[in-house]
Amino acid sequence: MKRIIVIVSLILSLSVVVFAKEKSFTGRLIFIGKDYIEVKHGKTEKIFYIQEKSVIMKNNTNVSFADLEACQVVKINYIAGDNKLFITKCEVVKESDCK
């Protein structure tokens, strides 16, 4: 009986990761951390974590995480996992106007 419960638990855990739906969020970049960014739209603030597969785009070209600046408007495509939001693609929609 324990084996069945363990197997069912593993299947459910793996299916969440495999079948995770990609979502998107657009907002202003308000903070850049070592391995994450914080984006705000209205009253909603979300923290997105960078992963190896994350793609950062600016003017339809790939750029690095270091090229992101505060106050840029970004569109984030992300997946949820391990109680975190992981970036699959981050596209700079509008340049910073906070300078």
N, C-alpha and C positions, 0 to 999 in steps of 0.2 A: 504493500500500500504506500509506503514511504517513497519507493522508487517512482511510482506513478505520479505522486504529488510533485516530486522533484522534476520529473520529465515535463509535466504540464507547465510548471513554473518556468522552466528554461525556454520552452517553446513560446510562451506568452512574452517573456522578456525579449527574446530575439525577434519576435514578430514586431514589437514596438519599434525596434531599431531599424529593421529592414523596411517596414512599411510606413516609416515616418514621412509625413507630408511636409513638403517645403512650403513655407509661408513667406510673406513679404511685409516689410514695414518701412515707411518713408518718413524721415524727420531730420532735424538739425543735429549735427554731431556736437555734443556739449563737453565730452571728456574723452581723452585717449590715454589708456593705461598701457601697461607693459604687454599684455596679451588680450586686451579687450577694449571695446569702445562703448560709450554710453550715448544713446540717441534719444531725442525728445521730440514728440509731436503733441502739441496741446499740453494737457496735463499728464500724458502718459510718457514715462521714461522707461527704457529697456536697456539692458546690458547684453551685448553680444560678444562672444568669445571667438578669437581667431583660431583656426585649426590649419593643419598642413594643406588641406584641400581648398582652403579659402582663396577666392579670386577677388582682387581689388581692381576695379576698372575706373579709368578717368579718360574722357574724350575717346572712348572706344579702344583704348589700349590698356594693357596690363601694367599696373604700377605696384609698388611695394606698400606695405603697411605704414612705413615711415613717411609716405607722401600724403597721408591723411592729415587734415588740419581742422582745428576747432571752428565751428560755425558753418562748415560746409553742409549742404543738404545732400543726404545720401539715401539711396534705396537699398535696403538690405533684404536679401533672400536668405532664409535661415531654416534650420531644423532644430527641433528640441530633443534633448537627451541628457540624462544624468542631472536633471534639474537645472540645466543651462541652455542657453540659446546659442547655437553654433552657426557662424556665417558660412554660407556656401558661396555667395557672391555679394560684393559691396560695390555699388556703382555711384560715383559722384555725379549728382544731378545738377548742382549749382555750386559755384565757387564761394568761398568765405566772403562775407561782407562785414566782418567784425573788426577789420584792421584799422 
